[in-house]
Amino acid sequence: MQQFNNPIIETWSELAQRPVIDLSKLNKIVEKVFDEVKNNGDKAVKKYTLEFDKVETDDLRVSKQQINESERSISKSLIKAIRQAKSNIEKFHAAQKEKVKRIETTKGIQCWRESRAIEKVGIYIPGGSAPLFSTVLMLGIPAKIAGCKEIVLCTPPDKNGDINPAILFAAKCVGIQSVFKVGGIQAIGAMTFGTNTISKVDKIFGPGNQYVTAAKQLSQQYGVAIDMPAGPSEVLVIADKTAVPEFVAADLLSQAEHGADSQVILLSDNKEFITKTMKAVDDQLEALPRKEIAKKALDNSKAILLKNINECIAFSNLYAPEHLILAVKNETKIGDKIINAGSVFLGNYSCESAGDYASGTNHTLPTNGYARNYSGVSLDSFIKKITFQKISKQGIKNLGPAIELMAEAEQLNAHKNAVSIRLATVNKTKKRKVATSSSK
């Protein structure tokens, strides 16, 4: 990791920059694959599965029997852990349901908002060197709670053409039956356009490498929504002298092992703590099976000494990390000052891994600084909000004149007339009632 001591504030923006990837060639590849999938469907998907994943397959669909039998291929202890995580994730996301509130904005006018599930959603699950079965839970559970009618799950096969059984078991736990052994650009293309085998969806969720990320961004040009712009995983840790160097080192490495393009940042007001943490990083790194990947990520990472914790908070808000760990004294009070972060972990025992797997919060989060303007995945990500209003005769009479004046001022006379014609009917009815009453 690169180390910086008390950098002046004018250099912070440069220090907060992520590694830049040249996407020009990558985007050309994505566009080519999309074009073929759009025109040739399953044939193109199979072609690129062979080309990119080195797997030849006749049937893209994972059978229901394979999904149902996946439980036999994983340990009972892992089954128990997955079910415990599922329970916590369900509790947290079910609590996000909103009750309908009817508001009378003016006498005779009621306005309210209701939720409707997005009908068809696609879930992309990376399945290479790190098969992310936990992401099946993170995306499938809120989709089910929201009431999505169809959930399509795509994940790349291994060299034998199989899907990791933990991914299939997680899908079974959630209740996802439409699982396809296809990954990469071709998977995103299939969910964008639809093929004879894979349904077209309305919104695509899930992490992936730079090719998947570019493909998701291109899918938006074809009317498909995505969860958020995403990039390589990242964590920022703010630590003072009360933090534990070994804990912080483990947290930094837990993100560094995601991929060579990941980035980890350590901010502290204590030079001795940084020194101890860097030693702990070196010691723990050697024991990691994915140490070569982590080493490459650490080359793009930084440990920065700042004057005080307030400066650390200011830098963090500028960086807008995906994951933020506050290993500091009075962590809850400090947490109140956080403006930009995907998910925040408070105190020495709140490791980021808990959020990745089983505490209940969602681990699909904005990266690359998008935490400034995007939220992580939640129940709301799988629903649309539709507003309703009901206006009575009294309501149009009370508000109508104001609408008429505003429409006329904007020179939209048809808008005005839509109100005027109703007011005339209401007033005519009232006059008729008055006249009838007088004749009696």
Secondary structure as GFF3:
##gff-version 3
##sequence-region A 1 440
A	DSSP	beta_strand	2	5	.	.	.	ID=ss1
A	DSSP	three_ten_helix	9	11	.	.	.	ID=ss2
A	DSSP	alpha_helix	12	15	.	.	.	ID=ss3
A	DSSP	alpha_helix	24	40	.	.	.	ID=ss4
A	DSSP	alpha_helix	42	53	.	.	.	ID=ss5
A	DSSP	alpha_helix	64	69	.	.	.	ID=ss6
A	DSSP	three_ten_helix	70	73	.	.	.	ID=ss7
A	DSSP	alpha_helix	76	94	.	.	.	ID=ss8
A	DSSP	beta_strand	103	106	.	.	.	ID=ss9
A	DSSP	beta_strand	109	117	.	.	.	ID=ss10
A	DSSP	beta_strand	120	124	.	.	.	ID=ss11
A	DSSP	alpha_helix	133	146	.	.	.	ID=ss12
A	DSSP	beta_strand	150	155	.	.	.	ID=ss13
A	DSSP	alpha_helix	165	174	.	.	.	ID=ss14
A	DSSP	beta_strand	178	181	.	.	.	ID=ss15
A	DSSP	alpha_helix	184	193	.	.	.	ID=ss16
A	DSSP	beta_strand	203	205	.	.	.	ID=ss17
A	DSSP	alpha_helix	210	219	.	.	.	ID=ss18
A	DSSP	three_ten_helix	220	222	.	.	.	ID=ss19
A	DSSP	beta_strand	225	226	.	.	.	ID=ss20
A	DSSP	beta_strand	234	239	.	.	.	ID=ss21
A	DSSP	alpha_helix	245	256	.	.	.	ID=ss22
A	DSSP	beta_strand	263	268	.	.	.	ID=ss23
A	DSSP	alpha_helix	271	285	.	.	.	ID=ss24
A	DSSP	alpha_helix	291	299	.	.	.	ID=ss25
A	DSSP	beta_strand	302	305	.	.	.	ID=ss26
A	DSSP	alpha_helix	309	319	.	.	.	ID=ss27
A	DSSP	beta_strand	323	327	.	.	.	ID=ss28
A	DSSP	alpha_helix	331	335	.	.	.	ID=ss29
A	DSSP	beta_strand	343	346	.	.	.	ID=ss30
A	DSSP	alpha_helix	352	357	.	.	.	ID=ss31
A	DSSP	three_ten_helix	370	372	.	.	.	ID=ss32
A	DSSP	three_ten_helix	379	382	.	.	.	ID=ss33
A	DSSP	beta_strand	383	391	.	.	.	ID=ss34
A	DSSP	alpha_helix	393	409	.	.	.	ID=ss35
A	DSSP	alpha_helix	413	439	.	.	.	ID=ss36
###
